[in-house]
Amino acid sequence: MRILVACANGAGTSLMMKMRVEKAVKELNIAVREIHHCSLSEGKSAASQYDVVFCPLNFVSMFDDASKKGVHICGMKNVLSDKEAKELLINAGLV
């Protein structure tokens, strides 16, 4: 599985989300080949190459094209929540 984590600038928020997602996949024993964090502009163009995209909730609609191609889009309300990252993976049926 390949996971993309995107935020507005691809620096702070996406890095924090990436750390939460890494912890969640480890706790859920999900085999992950790659977790990449980036800006929304890079993420939007690359999203279809990934299995899952994490982003802040207010940016979910930017990934509609990837969603139509079968990519799971996970919008986080609280980008610092380990629990929410786990719940999003479970609710997406990835466990």
C-alpha positions as CSV (number, residue, x, y, z in Angstrom):
1,M,0.0,0.0,0.0
2,R,1.1,3.5,-0.8
3,I,-0.1,6.5,1.3
4,L,0.0,10.2,0.4
5,V,-0.3,12.9,3.1
6,A,-1.0,16.4,1.8
7,C,-1.5,19.8,3.3
8,A,-1.4,23.4,2.0
9,N,2.3,23.9,1.8
10,G,3.6,20.3,2.4
11,A,5.7,21.2,5.4
12,G,4.3,21.3,8.9
13,T,0.8,19.9,8.9
14,S,1.5,17.1,6.4
15,L,4.6,16.0,8.4
16,M,2.5,15.9,11.6
17,M,-0.3,13.9,9.8
18,K,2.4,11.6,8.4
19,M,3.6,10.7,11.8
20,R,0.1,10.0,13.0
21,V,-0.6,7.8,10.0
22,E,2.7,5.9,10.5
23,K,1.7,5.2,14.0
24,A,-1.8,4.1,13.0
25,V,-0.6,1.7,10.3
26,K,1.9,0.2,12.7
27,E,-0.7,-0.4,15.4
28,L,-3.1,-1.9,12.8
29,N,-0.4,-4.1,11.2
30,I,-1.1,-2.7,7.7
31,A,1.7,-3.4,5.3
32,V,2.8,0.0,3.8
33,R,5.4,0.4,1.1
34,E,5.6,4.1,1.2
35,I,4.1,7.1,3.1
36,H,4.9,10.4,1.3
37,H,4.0,13.9,2.5
38,C,3.7,16.9,0.2
39,S,1.9,20.1,-0.7
40,L,-1.7,20.1,-2.1
41,S,-0.6,21.0,-5.6
42,E,1.8,18.1,-5.8
43,G,-0.7,15.8,-4.0
44,K,-3.5,16.6,-6.4
45,S,-1.5,15.7,-9.4
46,A,0.1,12.5,-7.8
47,A,-2.9,11.2,-5.8
48,S,-4.0,8.7,-8.4
49,Q,-0.7,6.9,-8.0
50,Y,-1.5,6.1,-4.3
51,D,-3.9,3.8,-2.6
52,V,-4.8,6.3,0.2
53,V,-4.6,10.1,0.6
54,F,-4.8,11.8,3.9
55,C,-5.4,15.6,4.0
56,P,-7.2,18.1,6.3
57,L,-10.9,17.7,6.0
58,N,-11.5,21.1,4.2
59,F,-9.3,19.9,1.3
60,V,-11.0,16.5,0.6
61,S,-12.9,17.9,-2.5
62,M,-9.6,18.6,-4.2
63,F,-9.1,14.9,-4.5
64,D,-12.4,14.1,-6.2
65,D,-10.7,12.9,-9.4
66,A,-8.5,10.5,-7.5
67,S,-11.5,9.3,-5.5
68,K,-13.3,8.4,-8.8
69,K,-10.3,6.3,-9.7
70,G,-10.6,4.2,-6.5
71,V,-8.2,6.1,-4.2
72,H,-9.4,6.3,-0.6
73,I,-9.5,9.9,0.5
74,C,-9.3,10.4,4.3
75,G,-10.0,13.9,5.5
76,M,-8.8,14.6,9.1
77,K,-10.6,17.0,11.4
78,N,-7.8,16.9,13.9
79,V,-4.4,16.4,12.2
80,L,-2.8,15.6,15.6
81,S,-5.2,12.7,16.4
82,D,-3.7,9.2,16.4
83,K,-7.2,7.8,17.1
84,E,-8.7,9.6,14.1
85,A,-6.0,8.3,11.8
86,K,-6.7,4.8,12.9
87,E,-10.5,5.2,12.6
88,L,-10.2,6.6,9.0
89,L,-8.1,3.6,8.0
90,I,-10.6,1.2,9.6
91,N,-13.6,3.0,8.1
92,A,-12.0,2.9,4.6
93,G,-11.9,-0.9,4.9
94,L,-8.1,-1.0,4.8
95,V,-7.7,-3.3,7.8
